[in-house]
Amino acid sequence: MVNSLGDEKSYADLSSGRRWFLLALASMGSSIIYAPAYLKAVFYDPLREALGVTNTQLGAVFSAYAITALICYLPSGILADKVRMRTLSSVGFVSTALLTFVYAMLPSLAVLYAVFILMGVTTILIWWGVRYKLVRLVSKEDEYPKRIGISYGIYGVAGLVIGLISTWIVAAVGENLGLGVSIYLFFLGGLILVLGILSWLFIPKFAGEIKGESTFSLAEFGRALRDPVVWIAAVSLFFVYFFYTGVTYTTPYMTGVLGVSLAAATIVANIRNYGITLLSGPAFGWIANKFRPSVVIAAGSVLFCVALLTMMALPASAGIVVLACTLVVVLGFIANGSFGVVSAQLTEGKVPLTYFGAATGLLSIIGFLPDTFSSTWFGSILDAQTDADGNVAAGAYQQIFMILVGSAVLAAIASLALFFYLRRTRSRDQVAERESVTATV
């Protein structure tokens, strides 16, 4: 299985085991490489206290990462079309591991900004294009929706395992939250370093994965830019990603409003973020493969609205903790599943492999834009309604949740717009084809 440095490999040249291994590597990597940057999704309060920052400052640090990512999404798509997957994957992992080791030392706020900005470069500019394109390279075109769903299932396995380890670390260190966060980050850094080594050893040189290793023409991006499918899918991703990331605020809601213990909330958060993906990724991928990804995303967005509005209607008391935790898991299932098949809208719209990397770059620029402002926005909402004892009012979370409901409604509208656009254009193409045949006869 180890790379031979010479021959290029095609899909047919790889054994089934090799293809599954590479799918697992890309999927595990996409879960683990972003774990340091997105640590607040699981360890919100412990991380904030360990770093000694406010809600707004923690959101601003993450926004610095997100703004860097926004700048890097487009060139990352071009890199994915011009540089070997093996090179991008190994360099991205190793450089991110080194930055994670610095992060683990719980540095000053200024150094923290630098770490997160550089992580935006290593995880997005260098590594971002690897996940989707590598999954595409080890899949037939008609397999992609199912494979990307399975990919998110593997993503969930990796995230759940490291999440359980994080819970064990927090429990082991007791009140010393700073030590627990630091140990966990050192663990993540070591794991990411191992993934970098495995990438160099096992990812082959794929035939046709690049057109020219030193030519950074924007022609492919220009084609992606003119493709309506890419634009509509990007808008859909924007709103899906907004509620997918926003659902993480149910974690501080459980501890701060419902009175759930930190350990229990951490476990639920890990299940919501990762564990439920074991089911949601493959389930949504299978359904999207049978039907259309755009329709599945629209349906998922509507169900998300229903579940979140139900949770908001619950009284803020300890007596409904079990029901609230169940709804949090349901929200995670829907959000993870919908997000997991958003990129499949590109294959639904028949975006060709020749500019697939550029298309994912454009998709990402628009789709992940919420990261640049949502954390700071939501952090300021929480800080504005925090009393002198550090307790956040329930109304602050209700305000955030209503914003997420609005986002889910718009996600459903965008996905249905793609469905009707494709149905109209395909019908038009079929008419043109029939007229061509008639004229020939």
FENTAQUI-V824298 format. One record per pair of residues at least 12 apart in sequence whose C-alpha atoms are under 7 Angstrom apart, sorted by the first residue. I is the first residue (numbers start at 0). J is the second residue. Records with the same first field share a line. If there is no record, write none. Layout:
BEGIN
I=J  J
END
This chain:
BEGIN
0=17  201
1=200  201
2=200  201  202  203
7=203  204  205  206
8=203  204  205  206
9=205  206
10=136  137
18=137
21=202
22=134  150
23=150  153
25=130  133
26=130  150  151  153  154
27=153  154  157
28=194
29=130  154
30=154  157  158
31=158  191
32=92  122  191
35=99  184
36=115
40=247
41=265  268  269
45=176
46=180
49=176  177
50=105
54=378  382
55=375  378  379  382
58=374  375  378
59=375
60=112  115
62=370  371  372  374  375
63=112  115  116
64=115  116  118  119
65=119  370  371
66=371
67=116  119  120
68=119  120  123
69=364  368
71=120  123  124
72=123  124  360  363  364
73=357  360  361  364
74=124
75=123  124  125  127  128  360
76=128  356  357  358  359  360
77=356  357
79=128  129  356
80=208  209  356
81=209  210  211  212  215
82=209  212
83=204
84=129
85=198  199  202  203
86=199
87=125  126  129
88=126  129  195  198
89=195  196  198  199
90=195
91=121  122  125  126
92=191  192  194  195
93=191  192  195
94=121
95=118  121  122
96=188  189  191  192
97=188
98=114  118
99=184  188
100=184  185  188
102=114
103=181  184  185
104=181
105=181
128=356
132=356
134=147
143=343
144=284  287  288  340  343
145=281  284  285  288
147=284  340
148=280  281  283  284  339  340
149=280  281  284
151=276  280  339
152=276  277  278  280  281
153=277
155=273  274  275  276  277
156=273  274  277
158=273
159=269  270  273  274
162=269
165=183
166=262  265  266
219=354  357
220=354  357  358
223=354  357  358
228=345  348
229=345  358  362
231=413  417
232=344  362
233=362  365  366
234=365  366  413
235=410  413  414
236=341  366
237=365  366  367  368  369
238=406  407  409  410
239=338  407  410
240=338  366  367
241=369  406
242=403  406  407
243=334  335  338
245=403
249=327
250=264  268
252=396
255=390  391
256=315  393
257=315  316  317  320
258=317
267=324
270=328
271=327  328  331  332
272=331
275=331  332
276=332  335
279=332  335  336
280=335  336  339
283=336  340
284=340
292=340  343  344
293=344  414  415  417  418
294=414  415  418
296=337  411  414
297=410  411  414  415
298=411
299=333  337
300=407  408  410  411
301=407  408  411
303=330  333  407
304=404  407
306=326  330
307=330
310=323  326
311=397
348=421
377=399
380=395
381=395
END
